[in-house]
Amino acid sequence: MVTGVQTCALPIYLFLSNGKFLSITGDHRIRYNNGEKVTVKEVKNLKVGDKLVELKNVTIYQGTTQLIDNYRDVEVLSITK
């Protein structure tokens, strides 16, 4: 009997309105805009049309992350499991 072995979850592919795609596991949490505020959701619970949050500019300053120009919404166009 083998112990301590973890199985790898199969990836979910998200195709986005900015022309990019993500290959990510379903239990990964990702930021999205629910229409009222930016919050997190597990990838397995995303739906086509959900708006993910894409950081426009990030600057690293003395070991801290500073957001500049904040973010823009990127729509999920399709989901392949």
VOBA-1610 file (N, C-alpha, C; in pm, whole numbers, padded with zeros to 5 digits, always signed):
BEGIN
Met+00083-00116+00000Met+00000+00000+00000Met+00089+00125+00000Val+00060+00218-00090Val+00136+00342-00099Val+00065+00449-00016Thr+00140+00515+00069Thr+00080+00622+00150Thr+00148+00755+00117Gly+00078+00862+00146Gly+00135+00995+00124Gly+00139+01039-00020Val+00070+00966-00108Val+00069+01003-00249Val-00058+01082-00278Gln-00041+01198-00338Gln-00156+01280-00375Gln-00179+01267-00525Thr-00305+01264-00563Thr-00336+01263-00705Thr-00350+01407-00752Cys-00315+01429-00875Cys-00324+01563-00932Cys-00464+01583-00990Ala-00525+01694-00954Ala-00655+01727-01011Ala-00637+01767-01157Leu-00734+01730-01238Leu-00728+01766-01378Leu-00752+01916-01393Pro-00685+01979-01489Pro-00702+02123-01504Pro-00835+02160-01569Ile-00878+02280-01541Ile-00991+02343-01609Ile-00931+02455-01693Tyr-00975+02466-01817Tyr-00923+02568-01907Tyr-01025+02680-01919Leu-00981+02802-01888Leu-01065+02920-01900Leu-01015+03004-02017Phe-01103+03030-02112Phe-01069+03115-02225Phe-01131+03252-02198Leu-01049+03358-02206Leu-01088+03490-02158Leu-01102+03592-02270Ser-01174+03699-02241Ser-01202+03802-02342Ser-01079+03884-02380Asn-00971+03874-02304Asn-00848+03946-02338Asn-00757+03864-02430Gly-00807+03749-02478Gly-00731+03665-02569Gly-00642+03563-02500Lys-00640+03562-02369Lys-00556+03469-02292Lys-00639+03352-02243Phe-00569+03247-02197Phe-00639+03137-02132Phe-00562+03095-02009Leu-00634+03038-01915Leu-00575+02987-01792Leu-00598+02838-01785Ser-00497+02765-01744Ser-00509+02623-01713Ser-00491+02614-01562Ile-00598+02577-01491Ile-00599+02589-01347Ile-00688+02480-01286Thr-00655+02437-01165Thr-00737+02334-01101Thr-00864+02395-01043Gly-00967+02313-01032Gly-01098+02360-00988Gly-01104+02412-00847Asp-01016+02365-00759Asp-01021+02412-00621Asp-00940+02539-00599His-00875+02588-00703His-00801+02714-00694His-00899+02829-00679Arg-00869+02924-00592Arg-00954+03041-00575Arg-00901+03155-00661Ile-00994+03225-00725Ile-00956+03330-00817Ile-01044+03454-00791Arg-00987+03571-00811Arg-01063+03695-00788Arg-01158+03722-00905Tyr-01278+03763-00869Tyr-01374+03801-00972Tyr-01462+03913-00921Asn-01527+03982-01013Asn-01616+04093-00980Asn-01759+04042-00987Asn-01827+04042-00873Asn-01964+03989-00871Asn-02068+04096-00903Gly-02022+04212-00948Gly-02113+04321-00983Gly-02125+04425-00874Glu-02092+04385-00753Glu-02097+04477-00640Glu-01959+04501-00581Lys-01876+04396-00582Lys-01741+04409-00525Lys-01653+04298-00580Val-01523+04315-00561Val-01427+04211-00599Val-01418+04114-00483Thr-01433+03986-00514Thr-01429+03881-00413Thr-01360+03759-00474Val-01359+03647-00406Val-01296+03525-00459Val-01400+03416-00479Lys-01369+03326-00571Lys-01457+03214-00603Lys-01368+03099-00647Glu-01407+02976-00613Glu-01332+02861-00664Glu-01358+02846-00812Val-01255+02811-00886Val-01264+02801-01031Val-01375+02704-01074Lys-01394+02596-01001Lys-01498+02498-01038Lys-01638+02557-01031Asn-01655+02671-00965Asn-01786+02736-00953Asn-01805+02853-01049Leu-01706+02879-01135Leu-01718+02986-01233Leu-01815+02947-01344Lys-01876+03048-01405Lys-01967+03027-01518Lys-01923+03117-01633Val-01958+03079-01754Val-01933+03164-01870Val-02003+03296-01844Gly-01933+03406-01870Gly-01988+03538-01847Gly-01940+03602-01718Asp-01885+03521-01624Asp-01829+03578-01502Asp-01715+03672-01538Lys-01698+03775-01458Lys-01593+03874-01480Lys-01479+03851-01382Leu-01365+03806-01434Leu-01246+03789-01352Leu-01174+03922-01339Val-01088+03933-01241Val-01013+04055-01216Val-00871+04037-01270Glu-00833+04124-01363Glu-00697+04124-01418Glu-00627+04250-01369Leu-00514+04233-01304Leu-00437+04348-01259Leu-00375+04415-01380Lys-00388+04546-01389Lys-00330+04619-01501Lys-00183+04646-01478Asn-00148+04694-01360Asn-00010+04727-01328Asn+00019+04690-01184Val+00130+04625-01164Val+00173+04592-01028Val+00319+04636-01016Thr+00348+04708-00911Thr+00484+04753-00885Thr+00530+04695-00752Ile+00647+04633-00751Ile+00705+04581-00627Ile+00794+04692-00570Tyr+00766+04732-00447Tyr+00840+04842-00385Tyr+00884+04801-00247Gln+01012+04785-00227Gln+01071+04748-00098Gln+01001+04627-00034Gly+00979+04524-00113Gly+00923+04399-00061Gly+00773+04398-00046Thr+00706+04505-00082Thr+00560+04506-00076Thr+00505+04525-00217Thr+00383+04482-00238Thr+00319+04497-00368Thr+00228+04619-00363Gln+00243+04705-00459Gln+00159+04824-00467Gln+00083+04818-00600Leu-00049+04830-00593Leu-00129+04828-00714Leu-00140+04969-00771Ile-00117+04979-00901Ile-00130+05107-00969Ile-00237+05091-01077Asp-00328+05184-01085Asp-00440+05178-01179Asp-00530+05059-01152Asn-00509+04992-01039Asn-00597+04887-00990Asn-00617+04772-01089Tyr-00738+04752-01141Tyr-00767+04632-01220Tyr-00869+04661-01329Arg-00887+04564-01416Arg-00996+04569-01514Arg-01062+04432-01515Asp-01187+04428-01556Asp-01261+04302-01564Asp-01228+04230-01695Val-01216+04098-01687Val-01194+04014-01803Val-01302+03906-01801Glu-01380+03895-01907Glu-01492+03802-01909Glu-01448+03660-01944Val-01507+03562-01876Val-01485+03421-01909Val-01571+03389-02030Leu-01509+03353-02143Leu-01580+03324-02265Leu-01620+03178-02276Ser-01533+03087-02229Ser-01566+02945-02232Ser-01486+02872-02124Ile-01542+02759-02082Ile-01479+02675-01980Ile-01476+02533-02032Thr-01358+02473-02030Thr-01342+02335-02075Thr-01285+02253-01961Lys-01352+02144-01928Lys-01306+02057-01817Lys-01252+01929-01872
//
